[in-house]
Amino acid sequence: MDVMMVVIGKRALDNRISLLVEA
């Protein structure tokens, strides 16, 4: 279980959602 992968994935997902909200 790679914690880093989960953290990076969550951050990427948060960035994607924030971009959609700002757009």
Secondary structure as the mmCIF struct_conf table of DSSP 4:
data_model
#
loop_
_struct_conf.conf_type_id
_struct_conf.id
_struct_conf.beg_label_comp_id
_struct_conf.beg_label_asym_id
_struct_conf.beg_label_seq_id
_struct_conf.end_label_comp_id
_struct_conf.end_label_asym_id
_struct_conf.end_label_seq_id
HELX_RH_AL_P HELX_RH_AL_P1 VAL A 3 GLU A 22
#
